[in-house]
Structures are given as structure tokens and as C-alpha cells.
Amino acid sequence: MSRTLIVLGLILVAGGLLWPWLSRLGLGHLPGDIVIHRQHLHLYFPITSSLLVSAVASLIVWLIGR
């Protein structure tokens, strides 16, 4: 269990360090991501981006588990 948490932590750190380059992929600006801008309210629901990241993560975990 501790090894899994360490690996997940390292993946999160790597994602944070690589975020300037990963943001160029267009995540967060896909069709289906809901953005609401009002006078004093900014809401952001990255539905499509979340589904895409989840599918890729599931594929990677499935490939590693084989």
C-alpha cells in the first residue's frame, strides 16, 4: 500500500512540474467543458477533460496490470 501511495505522489508531482507543457494540449478547453462567467462568479466544470484523463489513466493501469 505504501509503495502505491509513493508512486501516486510522484505522478502528481511530475504532473505539477510538467503542467506548463501539458496545458498546451488543450485540456480544459474541450467541447463539453462547462464554463460560466458572470459579474462576480466564475464556475468551471471540466466534464470532458475529466472523462478523457480518466480513460487514459484507466488504460495505463490496465496495460500495467496485464
PQR file with spaces between the fields and no chain letter, atoms N, CA, C, O and H, PARSE charges and radii, in Angstrom:
ATOM       1  N    MET     1       0.820   -1.192    0.000 -0.4000 1.5000
ATOM       2  CA   MET     1       0.000    0.000    0.000 -0.0000 2.0000
ATOM       3  C    MET     1       0.863    1.255    0.000  0.5500 1.7000
ATOM       4  O    MET     1       0.560    2.211   -0.714 -0.5500 1.4000
ATOM       5  N    SER     2       1.927    1.266    0.785 -0.4000 1.5000
ATOM       6  CA   SER     2       2.764    2.460    0.859 -0.0000 2.0000
ATOM       7  C    SER     2       3.481    2.709   -0.469  0.5500 1.7000
ATOM       8  O    SER     2       3.684    3.859   -0.861 -0.5500 1.4000
ATOM       9  H    SER     2       2.173    0.490    1.364  0.4000 1.0000
ATOM      10  N    ARG     3       3.862    1.638   -1.154 -0.4000 1.5000
ATOM      11  CA   ARG     3       4.514    1.790   -2.455 -0.0000 2.0000
ATOM      12  C    ARG     3       3.560    2.436   -3.457  0.5500 1.7000
ATOM      13  O    ARG     3       3.970    3.273   -4.261 -0.5500 1.4000
ATOM      14  H    ARG     3       3.697    0.704   -0.836  0.4000 1.0000
ATOM      15  N    THR     4       2.295    2.048   -3.408 -0.4000 1.5000
ATOM      16  CA   THR     4       1.293    2.628   -4.302 -0.0000 2.0000
ATOM      17  C    THR     4       1.119    4.120   -4.024  0.5500 1.7000
ATOM      18  O    THR     4       1.035    4.918   -4.959 -0.5500 1.4000
ATOM      19  H    THR     4       1.962    1.368   -2.755  0.4000 1.0000
ATOM      20  N    LEU     5       1.064    4.497   -2.765 -0.4000 1.5000
ATOM      21  CA   LEU     5       0.916    5.911   -2.419 -0.0000 2.0000
ATOM      22  C    LEU     5       2.134    6.722   -2.842  0.5500 1.7000
ATOM      23  O    LEU     5       1.994    7.862   -3.284 -0.5500 1.4000
ATOM      24  H    LEU     5       1.131    3.849   -2.006  0.4000 1.0000
ATOM      25  N    ILE     6       3.315    6.151   -2.712 -0.4000 1.5000
ATOM      26  CA   ILE     6       4.530    6.853   -3.146 -0.0000 2.0000
ATOM      27  C    ILE     6       4.508    7.062   -4.650  0.5500 1.7000
ATOM      28  O    ILE     6       4.837    8.147   -5.128 -0.5500 1.4000
ATOM      29  H    ILE     6       3.429    5.224   -2.354  0.4000 1.0000
ATOM      30  N    VAL     7       4.125    6.038   -5.402 -0.4000 1.5000
ATOM      31  CA   VAL     7       4.064    6.160   -6.860 -0.0000 2.0000
ATOM      32  C    VAL     7       3.024    7.197   -7.269  0.5500 1.7000
ATOM      33  O    VAL     7       3.286    8.020   -8.147 -0.5500 1.4000
ATOM      34  H    VAL     7       3.858    5.156   -5.014  0.4000 1.0000
ATOM      35  N    LEU     8       1.848    7.168   -6.645 -0.4000 1.5000
ATOM      36  CA   LEU     8       0.817    8.164   -6.956 -0.0000 2.0000
ATOM      37  C    LEU     8       1.294    9.577   -6.622  0.5500 1.7000
ATOM      38  O    LEU     8       1.012   10.514   -7.369 -0.5500 1.4000
ATOM      39  H    LEU     8       1.636    6.499   -5.932  0.4000 1.0000
ATOM      40  N    GLY     9       2.001    9.737   -5.526 -0.4000 1.5000
ATOM      41  CA   GLY     9       2.550   11.043   -5.159 -0.0000 2.0000
ATOM      42  C    GLY     9       3.565   11.532   -6.173  0.5500 1.7000
ATOM      43  O    GLY     9       3.569   12.709   -6.534 -0.5500 1.4000
ATOM      44  H    GLY     9       2.230    8.975   -4.919  0.4000 1.0000
ATOM      45  N    LEU    10       4.429   10.633   -6.637 -0.4000 1.5000
ATOM      46  CA   LEU    10       5.420   11.003   -7.652 -0.0000 2.0000
ATOM      47  C    LEU    10       4.759   11.380   -8.971  0.5500 1.7000
ATOM      48  O    LEU    10       5.218   12.289   -9.663 -0.5500 1.4000
ATOM      49  H    LEU    10       4.426    9.677   -6.344  0.4000 1.0000
ATOM      50  N    ILE    11       3.690   10.687   -9.314 -0.4000 1.5000
ATOM      51  CA   ILE    11       2.953   11.019  -10.544 -0.0000 2.0000
ATOM      52  C    ILE    11       2.327   12.401  -10.418  0.5500 1.7000
ATOM      53  O    ILE    11       2.359   13.178  -11.373 -0.5500 1.4000
ATOM      54  H    ILE    11       3.318    9.949   -8.751  0.4000 1.0000
ATOM      55  N    LEU    12       1.759   12.723   -9.260 -0.4000 1.5000
ATOM      56  CA   LEU    12       1.170   14.051   -9.046 -0.0000 2.0000
ATOM      57  C    LEU    12       2.227   15.149   -9.099  0.5500 1.7000
ATOM      58  O    LEU    12       1.990   16.211   -9.674 -0.5500 1.4000
ATOM      59  H    LEU    12       1.733   12.092   -8.484  0.4000 1.0000
ATOM      60  N    VAL    13       3.389   14.899   -8.506 -0.4000 1.5000
ATOM      61  CA   VAL    13       4.469   15.885   -8.551 -0.0000 2.0000
ATOM      62  C    VAL    13       4.943   16.089   -9.984  0.5500 1.7000
ATOM      63  O    VAL    13       5.157   17.223  -10.413 -0.5500 1.4000
ATOM      64  H    VAL    13       3.582   14.036   -8.040  0.4000 1.0000
ATOM      65  N    ALA    14       5.110   14.994  -10.728 -0.4000 1.5000
ATOM      66  CA   ALA    14       5.532   15.105  -12.126 -0.0000 2.0000
ATOM      67  C    ALA    14       4.499   15.865  -12.949  0.5500 1.7000
ATOM      68  O    ALA    14       4.857   16.692  -13.788 -0.5500 1.4000
ATOM      69  H    ALA    14       4.936   14.072  -10.379  0.4000 1.0000
ATOM      70  N    GLY    15       3.222   15.587  -12.714 -0.4000 1.5000
ATOM      71  CA   GLY    15       2.172   16.320  -13.425 -0.0000 2.0000
ATOM      72  C    GLY    15       2.191   17.804  -13.103  0.5500 1.7000
ATOM      73  O    GLY    15       1.966   18.633  -13.985 -0.5500 1.4000
ATOM      74  H    GLY    15       2.931   14.916  -12.033  0.4000 1.0000
ATOM      75  N    GLY    16       2.457   18.144  -11.857 -0.4000 1.5000
ATOM      76  CA   GLY    16       2.542   19.548  -11.466 -0.0000 2.0000
ATOM      77  C    GLY    16       3.730   20.251  -12.097  0.5500 1.7000
ATOM      78  O    GLY    16       3.628   21.404  -12.516 -0.5500 1.4000
ATOM      79  H    GLY    16       2.640   17.471  -11.141  0.4000 1.0000
ATOM      80  N    LEU    17       4.857   19.553  -12.163 -0.4000 1.5000
ATOM      81  CA   LEU    17       6.044   20.152  -12.776 -0.0000 2.0000
ATOM      82  C    LEU    17       5.907   20.294  -14.289  0.5500 1.7000
ATOM      83  O    LEU    17       6.445   21.229  -14.882 -0.5500 1.4000
ATOM      84  H    LEU    17       4.940   18.616  -11.822  0.4000 1.0000
ATOM      85  N    LEU    18       5.190   19.368  -14.906 -0.4000 1.5000
ATOM      86  CA   LEU    18       5.030   19.387  -16.355 -0.0000 2.0000
ATOM      87  C    LEU    18       3.793   20.154  -16.799  0.5500 1.7000
ATOM      88  O    LEU    18       3.500   20.193  -17.994 -0.5500 1.4000
ATOM      89  H    LEU    18       4.754   18.608  -14.424  0.4000 1.0000
ATOM      90  N    TRP    19       3.056   20.767  -15.871 -0.4000 1.5000
ATOM      91  CA   TRP    19       1.801   21.425  -16.209 -0.0000 2.0000
ATOM      92  C    TRP    19       1.934   22.500  -17.289  0.5500 1.7000
ATOM      93  O    TRP    19       1.051   22.583  -18.143 -0.5500 1.4000
ATOM      94  H    TRP    19       3.294   20.735  -14.900  0.4000 1.0000
ATOM      95  N    PRO    20       2.987   23.331  -17.303 -0.5600 1.5000
ATOM      96  CA   PRO    20       3.086   24.324  -18.386  0.2800 2.0000
ATOM      97  C    PRO    20       3.077   23.688  -19.779  0.5500 1.7000
ATOM      98  O    PRO    20       2.529   24.265  -20.718 -0.5500 1.4000
ATOM      99  N    TRP    21       3.665   22.531  -19.914 -0.4000 1.5000
ATOM     100  CA   TRP    21       3.688   21.858  -21.215 -0.0000 2.0000
ATOM     101  C    TRP    21       2.409   21.059  -21.444  0.5500 1.7000
ATOM     102  O    TRP    21       1.935   20.958  -22.576 -0.5500 1.4000
ATOM     103  H    TRP    21       4.110   22.061  -19.151  0.4000 1.0000
ATOM     104  N    LEU    22       1.852   20.498  -20.386 -0.4000 1.5000
ATOM     105  CA   LEU    22       0.615   19.723  -20.518 -0.0000 2.0000
ATOM     106  C    LEU    22      -0.589   20.623  -20.832  0.5500 1.7000
ATOM     107  O    LEU    22      -1.540   20.181  -21.477 -0.5500 1.4000
ATOM     108  H    LEU    22       2.237   20.580  -19.466  0.4000 1.0000
ATOM     109  N    SER    23      -0.552   21.867  -20.383 -0.4000 1.5000
ATOM     110  CA   SER    23      -1.670   22.765  -20.644 -0.0000 2.0000
ATOM     111  C    SER    23      -1.775   23.129  -22.118  0.5500 1.7000
ATOM     112  O    SER    23      -2.836   23.560  -22.570 -0.5500 1.4000
ATOM     113  H    SER    23       0.220   22.226  -19.858  0.4000 1.0000
ATOM     114  N    ARG    24      -0.719   22.967  -22.860 -0.4000 1.5000
ATOM     115  CA   ARG    24      -0.753   23.240  -24.298 -0.0000 2.0000
ATOM     116  C    ARG    24      -1.534   22.184  -25.076  0.5500 1.7000
ATOM     117  O    ARG    24      -1.851   22.390  -26.247 -0.5500 1.4000
ATOM     118  H    ARG    24       0.143   22.616  -22.493  0.4000 1.0000
ATOM     119  N    LEU    25      -1.846   21.065  -24.445 -0.4000 1.5000
ATOM     120  CA   LEU    25      -2.598   20.000  -25.111 -0.0000 2.0000
ATOM     121  C    LEU    25      -4.065   20.367  -25.299  0.5500 1.7000
ATOM     122  O    LEU    25      -4.763   19.711  -26.072 -0.5500 1.4000
ATOM     123  H    LEU    25      -1.588   20.897  -23.494  0.4000 1.0000
ATOM     124  N    GLY    26      -4.539   21.382  -24.624 -0.4000 1.5000
ATOM     125  CA   GLY    26      -5.925   21.819  -24.769 -0.0000 2.0000
ATOM     126  C    GLY    26      -6.862   21.265  -23.718  0.5500 1.7000
ATOM     127  O    GLY    26      -8.072   21.471  -23.802 -0.5500 1.4000
ATOM     128  H    GLY    26      -3.971   21.915  -23.996  0.4000 1.0000
ATOM     129  N    LEU    27      -6.331   20.568  -22.733 -0.4000 1.5000
ATOM     130  CA   LEU    27      -7.204   20.077  -21.667 -0.0000 2.0000
ATOM     131  C    LEU    27      -7.802   21.266  -20.929  0.5500 1.7000
ATOM     132  O    LEU    27      -7.102   22.227  -20.609 -0.5500 1.4000
ATOM     133  H    LEU    27      -5.348   20.401  -22.664  0.4000 1.0000
ATOM     134  N    GLY    28      -9.070   21.194  -20.667 -0.4000 1.5000
ATOM     135  CA   GLY    28      -9.765   22.282  -20.014 -0.0000 2.0000
ATOM     136  C    GLY    28     -10.484   23.199  -20.979  0.5500 1.7000
ATOM     137  O    GLY    28     -11.257   24.063  -20.563 -0.5500 1.4000
ATOM     138  H    GLY    28      -9.639   20.414  -20.926  0.4000 1.0000
ATOM     139  N    HIS    29     -10.235   23.019  -22.255 -0.4000 1.5000
ATOM     140  CA   HIS    29     -10.892   23.842  -23.272 -0.0000 2.0000
ATOM     141  C    HIS    29     -11.536   22.961  -24.329  0.5500 1.7000
ATOM     142  O    HIS    29     -11.673   23.367  -25.483 -0.5500 1.4000
ATOM     143  H    HIS    29      -9.607   22.317  -22.593  0.4000 1.0000
ATOM     144  N    LEU    30     -11.927   21.768  -23.940 -0.4000 1.5000
ATOM     145  CA   LEU    30     -12.543   20.833  -24.872 -0.0000 2.0000
ATOM     146  C    LEU    30     -14.048   21.084  -24.965  0.5500 1.7000
ATOM     147  O    LEU    30     -14.646   21.627  -24.036 -0.5500 1.4000
ATOM     148  H    LEU    30     -11.815   21.438  -23.002  0.4000 1.0000
ATOM     149  N    PRO    31     -14.659   20.694  -26.079 -0.5600 1.5000
ATOM     150  CA   PRO    31     -16.120   20.783  -26.145  0.2800 2.0000
ATOM     151  C    PRO    31     -16.733   19.895  -25.056  0.5500 1.7000
ATOM     152  O    PRO    31     -16.335   18.740  -24.909 -0.5500 1.4000
ATOM     153  N    GLY    32     -17.660   20.403  -24.322 -0.4000 1.5000
ATOM     154  CA   GLY    32     -18.261   19.652  -23.225 -0.0000 2.0000
ATOM     155  C    GLY    32     -17.794   20.140  -21.872  0.5500 1.7000
ATOM     156  O    GLY    32     -18.412   19.814  -20.858 -0.5500 1.4000
ATOM     157  H    GLY    32     -17.983   21.342  -24.441  0.4000 1.0000
ATOM     158  N    ASP    33     -16.718   20.916  -21.825 -0.4000 1.5000
ATOM     159  CA   ASP    33     -16.296   21.551  -20.582 -0.0000 2.0000
ATOM     160  C    ASP    33     -17.167   22.785  -20.383  0.5500 1.7000
ATOM     161  O    ASP    33     -17.281   23.624  -21.277 -0.5500 1.4000
ATOM     162  H    ASP    33     -16.216   21.181  -22.648  0.4000 1.0000
ATOM     163  N    ILE    34     -17.769   22.889  -19.229 -0.4000 1.5000
ATOM     164  CA   ILE    34     -18.720   23.973  -18.960 -0.0000 2.0000
ATOM     165  C    ILE    34     -18.008   25.099  -18.223  0.5500 1.7000
ATOM     166  O    ILE    34     -17.393   24.883  -17.179 -0.5500 1.4000
ATOM     167  H    ILE    34     -17.676   22.208  -18.503  0.4000 1.0000
ATOM     168  N    VAL    35     -18.099   26.301  -18.781 -0.4000 1.5000
ATOM     169  CA   VAL    35     -17.514   27.490  -18.172 -0.0000 2.0000
ATOM     170  C    VAL    35     -18.614   28.549  -18.077  0.5500 1.7000
ATOM     171  O    VAL    35     -19.246   28.891  -19.077 -0.5500 1.4000
ATOM     172  H    VAL    35     -18.598   26.476  -19.629  0.4000 1.0000
ATOM     173  N    ILE    36     -18.833   29.060  -16.871 -0.4000 1.5000
ATOM     174  CA   ILE    36     -19.842   30.088  -16.642 -0.0000 2.0000
ATOM     175  C    ILE    36     -19.141   31.319  -16.089  0.5500 1.7000
ATOM     176  O    ILE    36     -18.536   31.270  -15.018 -0.5500 1.4000
ATOM     177  H    ILE    36     -18.320   28.782  -16.059  0.4000 1.0000
ATOM     178  N    HIS    37     -19.224   32.425  -16.823 -0.4000 1.5000
ATOM     179  CA   HIS    37     -18.647   33.701  -16.385 -0.0000 2.0000
ATOM     180  C    HIS    37     -19.780   34.693  -16.187  0.5500 1.7000
ATOM     181  O    HIS    37     -20.490   35.040  -17.131 -0.5500 1.4000
ATOM     182  H    HIS    37     -19.716   32.465  -17.693  0.4000 1.0000
ATOM     183  N    ARG    38     -19.937   35.135  -14.981 -0.4000 1.5000
ATOM     184  CA   ARG    38     -20.912   36.177  -14.657 -0.0000 2.0000
ATOM     185  C    ARG    38     -20.161   37.320  -13.996  0.5500 1.7000
ATOM     186  O    ARG    38     -18.932   37.295  -13.918 -0.5500 1.4000
ATOM     187  H    ARG    38     -19.361   34.853  -14.214  0.4000 1.0000
ATOM     188  N    GLN    39     -20.871   38.297  -13.530 -0.4000 1.5000
ATOM     189  CA   GLN    39     -20.237   39.500  -12.992 -0.0000 2.0000
ATOM     190  C    GLN    39     -19.248   39.188  -11.857  0.5500 1.7000
ATOM     191  O    GLN    39     -18.096   39.618  -11.916 -0.5500 1.4000
ATOM     192  H    GLN    39     -21.869   38.318  -13.592  0.4000 1.0000
ATOM     193  N    HIS    40     -19.667   38.470  -10.860 -0.4000 1.5000
ATOM     194  CA   HIS    40     -18.788   38.138   -9.729 -0.0000 2.0000
ATOM     195  C    HIS    40     -18.698   36.634   -9.520  0.5500 1.7000
ATOM     196  O    HIS    40     -18.430   36.173   -8.411 -0.5500 1.4000
ATOM     197  H    HIS    40     -20.602   38.120  -10.812  0.4000 1.0000
ATOM     198  N    LEU    41     -18.918   35.878  -10.571 -0.4000 1.5000
ATOM     199  CA   LEU    41     -18.958   34.427  -10.439 -0.0000 2.0000
ATOM     200  C    LEU    41     -18.261   33.783  -11.630  0.5500 1.7000
ATOM     201  O    LEU    41     -18.576   34.087  -12.780 -0.5500 1.4000
ATOM     202  H    LEU    41     -19.135   36.253  -11.472  0.4000 1.0000
ATOM     203  N    HIS    42     -17.330   32.909  -11.356 -0.4000 1.5000
ATOM     204  CA   HIS    42     -16.652   32.148  -12.401 -0.0000 2.0000
ATOM     205  C    HIS    42     -16.699   30.674  -12.001  0.5500 1.7000
ATOM     206  O    HIS    42     -16.045   30.268  -11.041 -0.5500 1.4000
ATOM     207  H    HIS    42     -17.074   32.662  -10.422  0.4000 1.0000
ATOM     208  N    LEU    43     -17.465   29.883  -12.730 -0.4000 1.5000
ATOM     209  CA   LEU    43     -17.585   28.451  -12.471 -0.0000 2.0000
ATOM     210  C    LEU    43     -16.983   27.680  -13.639  0.5500 1.7000
ATOM     211  O    LEU    43     -17.118   28.067  -14.799 -0.5500 1.4000
ATOM     212  H    LEU    43     -17.997   30.213  -13.511  0.4000 1.0000
ATOM     213  N    TYR    44     -16.325   26.594  -13.306 -0.4000 1.5000
ATOM     214  CA   TYR    44     -15.661   25.795  -14.323 -0.0000 2.0000
ATOM     215  C    TYR    44     -15.900   24.323  -14.010  0.5500 1.7000
ATOM     216  O    TYR    44     -15.539   23.850  -12.933 -0.5500 1.4000
ATOM     217  H    TYR    44     -16.215   26.280  -12.363  0.4000 1.0000
ATOM     218  N    PHE    45     -16.505   23.598  -14.944 -0.4000 1.5000
ATOM     219  CA   PHE    45     -16.773   22.171  -14.791 -0.0000 2.0000
ATOM     220  C    PHE    45     -16.124   21.435  -15.960  0.5500 1.7000
ATOM     221  O    PHE    45     -16.714   21.368  -17.039 -0.5500 1.4000
ATOM     222  H    PHE    45     -16.799   23.982  -15.819  0.4000 1.0000
ATOM     223  N    PRO    46     -14.919   20.878  -15.773 -0.5600 1.5000
ATOM     224  CA   PRO    46     -14.208   20.210  -16.868  0.2800 2.0000
ATOM     225  C    PRO    46     -14.691   18.769  -17.073  0.5500 1.7000
ATOM     226  O    PRO    46     -13.947   17.823  -16.815 -0.5500 1.4000
ATOM     227  N    ILE    47     -15.915   18.606  -17.528 -0.4000 1.5000
ATOM     228  CA   ILE    47     -16.514   17.281  -17.645 -0.0000 2.0000
ATOM     229  C    ILE    47     -15.785   16.445  -18.690  0.5500 1.7000
ATOM     230  O    ILE    47     -15.357   15.330  -18.392 -0.5500 1.4000
ATOM     231  H    ILE    47     -16.520   19.375  -17.738  0.4000 1.0000
ATOM     232  N    THR    48     -15.636   16.957  -19.895 -0.4000 1.5000
ATOM     233  CA   THR    48     -14.996   16.205  -20.966 -0.0000 2.0000
ATOM     234  C    THR    48     -13.523   15.955  -20.669  0.5500 1.7000
ATOM     235  O    THR    48     -13.022   14.857  -20.908 -0.5500 1.4000
ATOM     236  H    THR    48     -15.984   17.863  -20.137  0.4000 1.0000
ATOM     237  N    SER    49     -12.836   16.949  -20.158 -0.4000 1.5000
ATOM     238  CA   SER    49     -11.418   16.776  -19.821 -0.0000 2.0000
ATOM     239  C    SER    49     -11.246   15.701  -18.749  0.5500 1.7000
ATOM     240  O    SER    49     -10.318   14.896  -18.817 -0.5500 1.4000
ATOM     241  H    SER    49     -13.243   17.842  -19.964  0.4000 1.0000
ATOM     242  N    SER    50     -12.140   15.690  -17.761 -0.4000 1.5000
ATOM     243  CA   SER    50     -12.066   14.684  -16.698 -0.0000 2.0000
ATOM     244  C    SER    50     -12.304   13.282  -17.248  0.5500 1.7000
ATOM     245  O    SER    50     -11.622   12.334  -16.858 -0.5500 1.4000
ATOM     246  H    SER    50     -12.895   16.344  -17.706  0.4000 1.0000
ATOM     247  N    LEU    51     -13.264   13.151  -18.147 -0.4000 1.5000
ATOM     248  CA   LEU    51     -13.523   11.846  -18.752 -0.0000 2.0000
ATOM     249  C    LEU    51     -12.328   11.363  -19.573  0.5500 1.7000
ATOM     250  O    LEU    51     -11.987   10.181  -19.538 -0.5500 1.4000
ATOM     251  H    LEU    51     -13.818   13.921  -18.464  0.4000 1.0000
ATOM     252  N    LEU    52     -11.698   12.265  -20.304 -0.4000 1.5000
ATOM     253  CA   LEU    52     -10.540   11.902  -21.116 -0.0000 2.0000
ATOM     254  C    LEU    52      -9.359   11.480  -20.240  0.5500 1.7000
ATOM     255  O    LEU    52      -8.711   10.471  -20.519 -0.5500 1.4000
ATOM     256  H    LEU    52     -11.975   13.226  -20.332  0.4000 1.0000
ATOM     257  N    VAL    53      -9.080   12.235  -19.197 -0.4000 1.5000
ATOM     258  CA   VAL    53      -7.986   11.890  -18.285 -0.0000 2.0000
ATOM     259  C    VAL    53      -8.271   10.568  -17.594  0.5500 1.7000
ATOM     260  O    VAL    53      -7.360    9.757  -17.425 -0.5500 1.4000
ATOM     261  H    VAL    53      -9.606   13.054  -18.970  0.4000 1.0000
ATOM     262  N    SER    54      -9.507   10.330  -17.192 -0.4000 1.5000
ATOM     263  CA   SER    54      -9.882    9.082  -16.542 -0.0000 2.0000
ATOM     264  C    SER    54      -9.714    7.895  -17.484  0.5500 1.7000
ATOM     265  O    SER    54      -9.220    6.845  -17.073 -0.5500 1.4000
ATOM     266  H    SER    54     -10.248   10.988  -17.329  0.4000 1.0000
ATOM     267  N    ALA    55     -10.114    8.049  -18.731 -0.4000 1.5000
ATOM     268  CA   ALA    55      -9.976    6.960  -19.706 -0.0000 2.0000
ATOM     269  C    ALA    55      -8.512    6.635  -19.963  0.5500 1.7000
ATOM     270  O    ALA    55      -8.145    5.462  -20.042 -0.5500 1.4000
ATOM     271  H    ALA    55     -10.515    8.902  -19.065  0.4000 1.0000
ATOM     272  N    VAL    56      -7.679    7.648  -20.093 -0.4000 1.5000
ATOM     273  CA   VAL    56      -6.249    7.419  -20.326 -0.0000 2.0000
ATOM     274  C    VAL    56      -5.609    6.762  -19.106  0.5500 1.7000
ATOM     275  O    VAL    56      -4.809    5.838  -19.251 -0.5500 1.4000
ATOM     276  H    VAL    56      -7.977    8.600  -20.029  0.4000 1.0000
ATOM     277  N    ALA    57      -5.954    7.233  -17.904 -0.4000 1.5000
ATOM     278  CA   ALA    57      -5.402    6.635  -16.686 -0.0000 2.0000
ATOM     279  C    ALA    57      -5.854    5.181  -16.540  0.5500 1.7000
ATOM     280  O    ALA    57      -5.061    4.328  -16.143 -0.5500 1.4000
ATOM     281  H    ALA    57      -6.603    7.984  -17.786  0.4000 1.0000
ATOM     282  N    SER    58      -7.107    4.893  -16.855 -0.4000 1.5000
ATOM     283  CA   SER    58      -7.603    3.515  -16.783 -0.0000 2.0000
ATOM     284  C    SER    58      -6.886    2.624  -17.783  0.5500 1.7000
ATOM     285  O    SER    58      -6.566    1.477  -17.470 -0.5500 1.4000
ATOM     286  H    SER    58      -7.751    5.586  -17.178  0.4000 1.0000
ATOM     287  N    LEU    59      -6.633    3.131  -18.973 -0.4000 1.5000
ATOM     288  CA   LEU    59      -5.910    2.361  -19.984 -0.0000 2.0000
ATOM     289  C    LEU    59      -4.483    2.053  -19.527  0.5500 1.7000
ATOM     290  O    LEU    59      -3.995    0.937  -19.704 -0.5500 1.4000
ATOM     291  H    LEU    59      -6.893    4.063  -19.227  0.4000 1.0000
ATOM     292  N    ILE    60      -3.824    3.044  -18.944 -0.4000 1.5000
ATOM     293  CA   ILE    60      -2.460    2.830  -18.465 -0.0000 2.0000
ATOM     294  C    ILE    60      -2.438    1.798  -17.351  0.5500 1.7000
ATOM     295  O    ILE    60      -1.592    0.904  -17.358 -0.5500 1.4000
ATOM     296  H    ILE    60      -4.221    3.951  -18.801  0.4000 1.0000
ATOM     297  N    VAL    61      -3.358    1.903  -16.388 -0.4000 1.5000
ATOM     298  CA   VAL    61      -3.408    0.943  -15.278 -0.0000 2.0000
ATOM     299  C    VAL    61      -3.727   -0.444  -15.814  0.5500 1.7000
ATOM     300  O    VAL    61      -3.163   -1.430  -15.340 -0.5500 1.4000
ATOM     301  H    VAL    61      -4.046    2.630  -16.382  0.4000 1.0000
ATOM     302  N    TRP    62      -4.618   -0.538  -16.788 -0.4000 1.5000
ATOM     303  CA   TRP    62      -4.967   -1.837  -17.365 -0.0000 2.0000
ATOM     304  C    TRP    62      -3.759   -2.454  -18.083  0.5500 1.7000
ATOM     305  O    TRP    62      -3.511   -3.654  -17.964 -0.5500 1.4000
ATOM     306  H    TRP    62      -5.076    0.263  -17.173  0.4000 1.0000
ATOM     307  N    LEU    63      -3.018   -1.641  -18.819 -0.4000 1.5000
ATOM     308  CA   LEU    63      -1.839   -2.156  -19.525 -0.0000 2.0000
ATOM     309  C    LEU    63      -0.747   -2.599  -18.551  0.5500 1.7000
ATOM     310  O    LEU    63      -0.067   -3.595  -18.800 -0.5500 1.4000
ATOM     311  H    LEU    63      -3.219   -0.666  -18.916  0.4000 1.0000
ATOM     312  N    ILE    64      -0.573   -1.881  -17.456 -0.4000 1.5000
ATOM     313  CA   ILE    64       0.437   -2.250  -16.467 -0.0000 2.0000
ATOM     314  C    ILE    64       0.020   -3.543  -15.775  0.5500 1.7000
ATOM     315  O    ILE    64       0.872   -4.375  -15.462 -0.5500 1.4000
ATOM     316  H    ILE    64      -1.126   -1.072  -17.254  0.4000 1.0000
ATOM     317  N    GLY    65      -1.262   -3.722  -15.533 -0.4000 1.5000
ATOM     318  CA   GLY    65      -1.757   -4.910  -14.846 -0.0000 2.0000
ATOM     319  C    GLY    65      -1.735   -6.189  -15.666  0.5500 1.7000
ATOM     320  O    GLY    65      -1.867   -7.280  -15.111 -0.5500 1.4000
ATOM     321  H    GLY    65      -1.954   -3.046  -15.786  0.4000 1.0000
ATOM     322  N    ARG    66      -1.571   -6.074  -16.962 -0.4000 1.5000
ATOM     323  CA   ARG    66      -1.559   -7.270  -17.812 -0.0000 2.0000
ATOM     324  C    ARG    66      -0.308   -7.987  -17.592  0.5500 1.7000
ATOM     325  O    ARG    66      -0.079   -9.030  -18.204 -0.5500 1.4000
ATOM     326  H    ARG    66      -1.464   -5.188  -17.413  0.4000 1.0000
